[in-house]
Amino acid sequence: MAEIIRMPKLSDTMTEGVVSAWHKKIGDTVKSGELLADIETDKATMEFESFQEGVLLYLGVEKGKAAPVDSILAIVGKKGEDVTALIESGNKKITAPAQQKVEPESKNEEPKKTTEGNNSPAPKLAEKAEYAAPVQTTTPISRNGRSKVSPLAKRLAKERHINIGLIKGTGDGGRVVKRDIENFSGSALPVQATEGYTDEPVSQMRKTIAKRLSESKFSAPHFYLTMEIEMDEMMKARDAINSVAPIKISFNDIILKAAAQALRAHPKVNVSWRGDFIRYYNHIHIGVAVAVSEGLLVPVIRFADTKTLSQIAVQTKEFAQKAKDKKLQPAEWEGNTFTISNLGMFGIDEFTAIINPPDSCILAIGGIRPAALVKDGNLVPGNVMKVTLSCDHRIVDGATGSKFLQTFKQFMEYPVLLFGMNSI
């Protein structure tokens, strides 16, 4: 008897998924444990294995299309089995986009192009405004979606500052090829600008980021505490540590360690708002914001206060790479009790960050910069770093947040307080 395979919920925040690839086509035999599809969630693209066995009779979601969690992903059963009634009954349980059978692709069919790092359809070029000059400045596209400019011709045109829109292609179907660029007599003509724009579909990741941060910003009353920290002693300490550490230690690793120890000293910051109650965590799991092409991912360093600097360094580097490759698993991005966002490496002196639910606070780290410092009544050169703590005023008040920052500052300015025999 035929069985429905539904769109799985692959993360705690997932409401819909995009099928980025099918590994089976209609008529193929599917065995339990075999890879059926790649599904793009709000945080990663994950492989989905079938738990059912049979012949693939129906695909409920086209490649590159989105569908809600629990909608029909596919149907497997016996060869030739009628699944019409099953599709109708399955669709009544959830409101889903129109579904259709996906026929096997023709061998001669040109694969659809997608944007790099995103399996959504390629952005469509908007129509030009009526009053724009009739000069084409974008890559010509044929009716079947194929670019009418070869990659080599496109590169040569860019190097020679030639507007491709002025060239009549002599290749197959009017395609602009290398010889058309080389034979173009008006290469010195300036490119005439026109108005236009492109629309790019919002990825699942970007949708979730927008939803979660909007909810955080408008539901949690934020306030901000900024503090300046002298970094000269820590800079010396880091150099000394890296001379003996088994792996290079970054300032971000040290900041994470100091924040974890400060949280241990101030447990009222390591909390979350739960509506009818406040949850105080005994463990310290610190999320580290990582910028990726489609937004922001926050892998979590668990039990950060118990880890050495080398262990933190290894794990943060591993998570950063997995985040960029979209290979993070749910267990690696869930469970944070506090978050750190560091933009210092991008030349940012200071900024404020939006709290990452369910945390009550997020620590924004600016860059280390030279500054004139007053010590013992004398003006001396030094290095400082500004940090800003964003707090949820429902659970963390100004005094609590300030005491946390004071402890964090002490750890950063007096490394001997932070590093014990087993810290490295």
N, C-alpha and C positions, 0 to 999 in steps of 0.2 A: 504494500500500500504506500502511496506517495506521501512524503513528509515535507513540511515547510522548514526551511532554514531561515531564521530571522536575523535582521541586522543586530549584531551584538552590542552591548554596552561595554566598551573597552576602557573607559575611565570614569571616575566619579562625576565628572562634569560634562560628559558626552551626551548630547541630545540627538545628534544625527552624524552620519558617517558618509564619506565619499569613497566610492570604489575606484581606487587608482589603477588597479589591474585585476583582470580575471586570469586564473591559471587553468581553468577548464572552460570548455565551450559546450553548447547544447549537443547532446548525444554522447558525450564522454562518460566513461565509467568513473564514479567517485567512490573512494574507499575511506573508511574512518581513519582520521589522522592525516589524510592527504591535504596539501595546501590548496585551498579553494580560491582565495582572493587576497589582495592587499587592500587594507581599509585605512583611509586617512581619518584620524580622529582630530580633536581639537589640539592635541599636543604631539602626536607622532603618527607615522605610518606603520601599521602593524600587520603582520601576517596572520591570516585567519584560516584555521584548519576545520575541516568538516567533521562533525561527530556522527553523521548519518552515512549510509552506504546506498548505492544504487546508480541509476543513470541520470545525468543532469537533464531535466526536462524543461526547465524554465529559469530565466534570469530576471529578477525583479528590478534590478538597478543597472542602468547602462554604465559602462566605463566612463569615469570622469563626472558622474552625476551623484547628487546627495540624496539620502533617504533617512527618515527618522529611525531612531532606535526601535526595535521590535517590528518594523515593517518587513515585508517579504523580501529577503535577499535572493533566495533561490529555492527551487523545489527539486527533490530527487525522488525517484521511484523506479518502477519497472518500465522497460522500453515500450513505447507506444501507449502508455497509460494516459488517460484523459485527465488533465488537471484543472479544467475550466472552473468547475464547482469549488475546488480547493482555493483557487485564486480569489474567487468572489467572496468566499467566506472569510478568507484570511485578510482581505482588504477591509472588511466591515469592522474589524477589531481596532483599526488604527487609520487615521487620516493620513494618507501618504500621497506623494506626487504620482502623476499618471505613469503607469508601468507598461512595459511592452516586452515582447520576446526579443532577445538579441540574437540575430542570426550570425553565424560564423563569418568573419571578415573575408572578403575576397582576397586572393593572393595578389591581385593587381591593384588593390586599393591602397592609396597613399596613406600612411599613418598620420593621424591627427597630431598637429604640433601642440605642445604644451609649454607653458612658461617654466623656466629652470627652477627646480626645487619645489614646484607646485603642480599637482596633477589636475588642477582646474583647467577649463578650456582657455585657449590663448585669448588675450585681451582683444576686443574688437575696436577698430578705429572708428571714432565718431565721425559723423558727416560734417563737412566743412560748413562754416557759416556762409550765408548767401552772399555776404559782401566781401568774402575773402578773395584774394587774388587767385586766378585759375592756374596756379603753379603747384605741382604735387611735391611735397617734401617728405612724404612717408613712403615706405616700401610698397610698391604696387602688389595687390593680391588678386589672384584669379578667382573665378567663381567657385572652384572646388577647394578653396582655402590655401592653395599652394602659392608660395612666394613667386612672383614673376621676375625676381632678380636672383641670380646665382650668388652664393656666398663670396666667391672670388670677385665677382663684379661689384658687389656691395663694398668690399674692402678697398678695391682700387678707386671706386668713386669717392669714398671717404678720404683716402689719402690725397686725391687730386682735387678735393673740394668741388666735386661735380654733383649737381642736382639730378638724381636719377629720374625724377619726373619729367625732365626735358628730353630724355633719350627714348627712342623707339627701338624696342627689342627685336633682334633678328633670330632669336632662338626659338625652340619649340613652343608654340602657342603664344608667341610674342614676348618670350622671356628675355630679359636683359642679361647678356653674357659678357665675358671678358673682352671679346673683340669689339663690342659696341662701345665700351668705355674707352678702349685704345683708339678707336676711330672717331670718337666724338670731337668735332672741330671747335665746339664752343666751351672747352674745358675751363677757360678763364672767366666765364660768366659767373657772377656772384649768385649764391643761392637766395632766392626770394622767399622771405618768411611768410607763412600763412598761419591763421589761427586754427587750433584743433586741440584735441585731447584724446586720451585713451581711457577706457573703462576696464578695470581689472576685477574679476570676481573676488569676493572676500573669502579667504581661506577659513577652514574650520578653526584653526588656531587663533587667527585674528578675531573671529567672531566671539570666541570664548574669552579672550583677553579683554575685548571691549565690554562684554557683559559683566565679567567679574570685577573689573576695575571701576566701572560705572556704579555698580552696586556698592562697592566699598567706599568710593568717594562721596556718594550721596546718602548713604545710610549710616556710615561711621563718622562722627564729628571729629575731624582731624585738627590737631594743633602741632606746632613744630618747635623743636628745641635745637639750637645750633651752638656748637662749641668748637673752639680752635685748640688744636693739640700740637705741642712742640715735638718734632720728629727726629731731632739730631741723635739722641741716644738710641732710639729704635733703629735708625739707619746704620749706626755702628754695630748694634747687636745683630742685625740681619746679615751684615757682611761676615761677622764672626761665625754665625750659625751656618752660613752657606759654605764656609771653608771646611766644615766637618760633616754636614748633613748628607745623607745618601741621595737626596733629590733636592733640586733647587727650590728654595722656599720664597714665595712671593709675599709682598706686603698684604695682599688680600688674604693669604693663608694666616698670617699673623693677626690681622684684624678679626678674622673669624674666630680664632682661638681666644683672643681678648674678649670679644663679645660673649662667647660661651661662658667664660669664667665670670664675667660681670653679671650675666643672667643667673648663674648659680648663686651669686651674692644678693641678687634682687629678684626673687621668684615672682613678685607681683607684676613684673614686666613680661614674664613667660606665661601668659594667660590668653584666653580667648573669650569673647562675648557669645553666649549661647541663648540669648533672649530672656529666658526665665532664670538662668543661673550663669555663673562665671566658672570656667574650667581652669584650674591651676595644674600645670603639667609638672610632673616629677622629672621627666626627661627633657633634654634640650636637643631639638632637631632644628638646625639652621638651614633655611633655604638660601641659595646663592643665585641671584638673577643672572641669566646668561642671554645675551642678545643673539638672536638667530635671524635668518633672512625674512621670516614672516612675523616676527614680533619678539616675544620674551618667554623663555622657559625658566623654571625655578627648580632645579634638582636639589635634593635635600641631603645634607650631611647629618646623619643620625648619631646621637650621643656625642655631639661635637666636643663637649667639655671633657670627655674621657679619652679623646684621640690626641696623638702626638702631632706635631707640625708636619712631619713627613707623611703620616697617614692622611692628614687633611689635604696636603699638596697632591698626593697621588689620586685621591678620590675626586677632588675638584677638577683636575686636568682630565680625568677619565669622563666625568659627567659633562664637562664642557664640550668635549669632542662628540659624545653620544647625542647631546642636545642639537649640535649643528648638523649631525647626520640623521636626525629625527629617529633615533633608535632608543630613546629613553623608554623604560617600562613604567607602568603606573606606580609600582612600589618605590621607584626612584624619584618621583616628583610629588608624592603625597606625604602628609603628616608633619609639615613644618609648624614650628611653634614661634619662630622669629625669622626675619628675612634681612639680608644685606644686599644692597645694590651699590655697586662701585662704578663710577664713571670717571674716576681720576685718570685712568689711562687714556681717556679721550680729551684730556686737557680741560676738564670741567673743574672749576674751583669749588663750587658748592651748588647743591640743588635740593629740592624736596621731592620725596617719593610717595606714591600712593600705597597705603597699607595693603598687604597681600593676605586676603582672608585664608584661614581664620585667625591670623595673628592679630595682636593688639598693637604691635609696633613694627616699623621697618627702619633700618639705619642706612642713610644715604652717605656715601663716602666720596669726598672730593679729592683732587690731586694734591700731591706734595709740592710746595712751591717755596722758593727762597723769600725771606722776609727779614725786616729789621726788628730785633727783639730788645726789650729793656731788661737787663739783669744787673742787680745790685746798683741801680742808678746809672748804668752805662748802656749805650746803644751798641748792640753786637749783632753780627749776621747770624742767621739761623734758618731753619726749615720748618714750615708749619703745614698742617692738614686740617681742613674744616669738615666736620661731620654734622649731619642733621638727623635727629630722631623724630619721625612722624608717629604720633600717638593717637589712639582711639580714646577720646575723652570720657567715654562711657565707663571705662575700666581702669585707665591709667591717668592719674592727674599730674599736674606740673611738677610737684615735689618728687613723686616717684620716678618720673622720667629723668629729672635732673640728677638724682642720686645715682641712677644707673649710668648716666653719661660721665659723672665725676669718677666713678670706679673704672669705667672704660678708659678714661683719660689717664688715670694713674697707671694702669697696666701698660699703656702705650708710651708714656713718658719715662717710666721707670721699669725697664724690661726685667730687672732682677725680681720684681714682684710677680711677673707672669711666668717666667721660665724656671721650671724645677729641673731636677736631674733627669727626669724621664720625659720632658716636654718635646725634645727634638727627635 
